Amino acid sequence: MAPLNVDLVAADRAVWSGEATMVSARSIDGDMGILPGHEPTLVVLDKGEVRIHGVDGLQTATIDGGFLSVDSDQVTIVSELVDASSLSS
């Protein structure tokens, strides 16, 4: 199965972009996981941790809320503030 293409974007910059086998985050309705082939989705995110399971292992970032959209294995996460100090490029 093809990987997910993930873009993590803050209000002022692109934070991280790459491929992943899974993305998980906390929506305002609870935790959710995105796998390849996920149906198109748009959700409001709660503040917390975004986990990106990439080819180089688990990557995490902390967000203050925002949106997550999924369409054709493209995952876009947009947040006003992103602490990406633990992300590797």
Contacts in CASP RR format, 6 or more apart in sequence:
PFRMAT RR
TARGET T0000
AUTHOR 0000-0000-0000
METHOD contacts of the structure
MODEL  1
MAPLNVDLVAADRAVWSGEATMVSARSIDGDMGILPGHEPTLVVLDKGEV
RIHGVDGLQTATIDGGFLSVDSDQVTIVSELVDASSLSS
1 36 0 8 1.000
1 37 0 8 1.000
2 36 0 8 1.000
2 73 0 8 1.000
3 19 0 8 1.000
3 20 0 8 1.000
3 21 0 8 1.000
3 36 0 8 1.000
3 54 0 8 1.000
3 55 0 8 1.000
3 73 0 8 1.000
4 19 0 8 1.000
4 20 0 8 1.000
4 21 0 8 1.000
4 22 0 8 1.000
4 23 0 8 1.000
4 34 0 8 1.000
4 35 0 8 1.000
4 36 0 8 1.000
4 73 0 8 1.000
4 74 0 8 1.000
4 75 0 8 1.000
5 17 0 8 1.000
5 18 0 8 1.000
5 19 0 8 1.000
5 73 0 8 1.000
5 74 0 8 1.000
5 75 0 8 1.000
6 16 0 8 1.000
6 17 0 8 1.000
6 18 0 8 1.000
6 19 0 8 1.000
6 20 0 8 1.000
6 23 0 8 1.000
6 52 0 8 1.000
6 75 0 8 1.000
6 76 0 8 1.000
6 77 0 8 1.000
7 14 0 8 1.000
7 16 0 8 1.000
7 17 0 8 1.000
7 18 0 8 1.000
7 74 0 8 1.000
7 75 0 8 1.000
7 76 0 8 1.000
7 77 0 8 1.000
8 14 0 8 1.000
8 15 0 8 1.000
8 16 0 8 1.000
8 17 0 8 1.000
8 50 0 8 1.000
8 52 0 8 1.000
8 61 0 8 1.000
8 77 0 8 1.000
8 79 0 8 1.000
8 82 0 8 1.000
8 84 0 8 1.000
8 87 0 8 1.000
9 15 0 8 1.000
9 76 0 8 1.000
9 77 0 8 1.000
9 78 0 8 1.000
9 79 0 8 1.000
9 82 0 8 1.000
10 79 0 8 1.000
10 80 0 8 1.000
10 81 0 8 1.000
10 82 0 8 1.000
10 84 0 8 1.000
11 79 0 8 1.000
11 80 0 8 1.000
11 81 0 8 1.000
15 61 0 8 1.000
15 82 0 8 1.000
15 84 0 8 1.000
15 87 0 8 1.000
16 52 0 8 1.000
16 59 0 8 1.000
16 61 0 8 1.000
16 84 0 8 1.000
16 87 0 8 1.000
16 89 0 8 1.000
18 54 0 8 1.000
19 54 0 8 1.000
19 55 0 8 1.000
20 52 0 8 1.000
20 53 0 8 1.000
20 54 0 8 1.000
20 55 0 8 1.000
20 75 0 8 1.000
21 35 0 8 1.000
21 36 0 8 1.000
21 53 0 8 1.000
21 54 0 8 1.000
21 55 0 8 1.000
22 33 0 8 1.000
22 34 0 8 1.000
22 35 0 8 1.000
22 51 0 8 1.000
22 52 0 8 1.000
22 53 0 8 1.000
23 33 0 8 1.000
23 34 0 8 1.000
23 50 0 8 1.000
23 51 0 8 1.000
23 52 0 8 1.000
23 53 0 8 1.000
23 68 0 8 1.000
23 75 0 8 1.000
23 77 0 8 1.000
24 31 0 8 1.000
24 32 0 8 1.000
24 33 0 8 1.000
24 34 0 8 1.000
24 50 0 8 1.000
24 51 0 8 1.000
24 53 0 8 1.000
25 31 0 8 1.000
25 32 0 8 1.000
25 33 0 8 1.000
25 45 0 8 1.000
25 48 0 8 1.000
25 49 0 8 1.000
25 50 0 8 1.000
25 51 0 8 1.000
25 63 0 8 1.000
25 68 0 8 1.000
25 77 0 8 1.000
26 32 0 8 1.000
26 45 0 8 1.000
26 46 0 8 1.000
26 47 0 8 1.000
26 48 0 8 1.000
26 49 0 8 1.000
27 43 0 8 1.000
27 44 0 8 1.000
27 45 0 8 1.000
27 46 0 8 1.000
27 68 0 8 1.000
28 43 0 8 1.000
28 44 0 8 1.000
28 45 0 8 1.000
28 46 0 8 1.000
29 43 0 8 1.000
30 46 0 8 1.000
32 43 0 8 1.000
32 68 0 8 1.000
34 41 0 8 1.000
34 68 0 8 1.000
34 70 0 8 1.000
34 75 0 8 1.000
36 73 0 8 1.000
37 73 0 8 1.000
38 70 0 8 1.000
38 73 0 8 1.000
39 70 0 8 1.000
40 69 0 8 1.000
40 70 0 8 1.000
40 71 0 8 1.000
40 72 0 8 1.000
41 68 0 8 1.000
41 69 0 8 1.000
41 70 0 8 1.000
42 67 0 8 1.000
42 68 0 8 1.000
42 69 0 8 1.000
42 70 0 8 1.000
43 67 0 8 1.000
43 68 0 8 1.000
43 69 0 8 1.000
44 65 0 8 1.000
44 66 0 8 1.000
44 67 0 8 1.000
45 63 0 8 1.000
45 65 0 8 1.000
45 66 0 8 1.000
45 67 0 8 1.000
45 68 0 8 1.000
45 77 0 8 1.000
45 79 0 8 1.000
46 65 0 8 1.000
47 62 0 8 1.000
47 63 0 8 1.000
47 64 0 8 1.000
47 65 0 8 1.000
48 62 0 8 1.000
48 63 0 8 1.000
48 64 0 8 1.000
48 65 0 8 1.000
49 60 0 8 1.000
49 61 0 8 1.000
49 62 0 8 1.000
49 63 0 8 1.000
50 60 0 8 1.000
50 61 0 8 1.000
50 62 0 8 1.000
50 63 0 8 1.000
50 77 0 8 1.000
51 58 0 8 1.000
51 59 0 8 1.000
51 60 0 8 1.000
52 58 0 8 1.000
52 59 0 8 1.000
52 60 0 8 1.000
52 61 0 8 1.000
53 59 0 8 1.000
56 88 0 8 1.000
59 86 0 8 1.000
59 87 0 8 1.000
59 88 0 8 1.000
60 86 0 8 1.000
60 87 0 8 1.000
61 82 0 8 1.000
61 83 0 8 1.000
61 84 0 8 1.000
61 86 0 8 1.000
61 87 0 8 1.000
62 82 0 8 1.000
62 83 0 8 1.000
63 77 0 8 1.000
63 79 0 8 1.000
63 81 0 8 1.000
63 82 0 8 1.000
63 83 0 8 1.000
64 79 0 8 1.000
64 80 0 8 1.000
64 81 0 8 1.000
64 82 0 8 1.000
65 79 0 8 1.000
65 80 0 8 1.000
66 77 0 8 1.000
66 78 0 8 1.000
66 79 0 8 1.000
66 80 0 8 1.000
67 77 0 8 1.000
67 78 0 8 1.000
67 79 0 8 1.000
68 75 0 8 1.000
68 76 0 8 1.000
68 77 0 8 1.000
68 78 0 8 1.000
69 75 0 8 1.000
69 76 0 8 1.000
END
